[in-house]
Amino acid sequence: MKIETKYNVGDTVWIPKLDRGSGIYLPEEKNIEEIAIYIRKKSNINIIYFFPLLPFNGFDADELYATKEECQEVCDKKNKMGRR
């Protein structure tokens, strides 16, 4: 079995983070510190990415963005949905 991750340890990624003061989502830059790979029966693979200062909050690859611009688009959509 060959397993490939979308990102590597040390990579910089962006996550949408809710600013509690303003109530809006903003892009936040993070560096990947740890990757956990879980393999279950029937080849079910789960890859979780972890960051410094958030050691117990893991993220799936689909929650991470390679650029600030990509993350900003997601933040804008989340912010628009919250204003309805």
Secondary structure, DSSP 4 states (H G I P E B T S, - for coil): -----SS-TT-EEEEEEEETTTTEEEEEEEE--EEEEEEEGGGEEEEEEEETTEEEEEE-GGG-BSSHHHHHHHHHHHHHHHT-
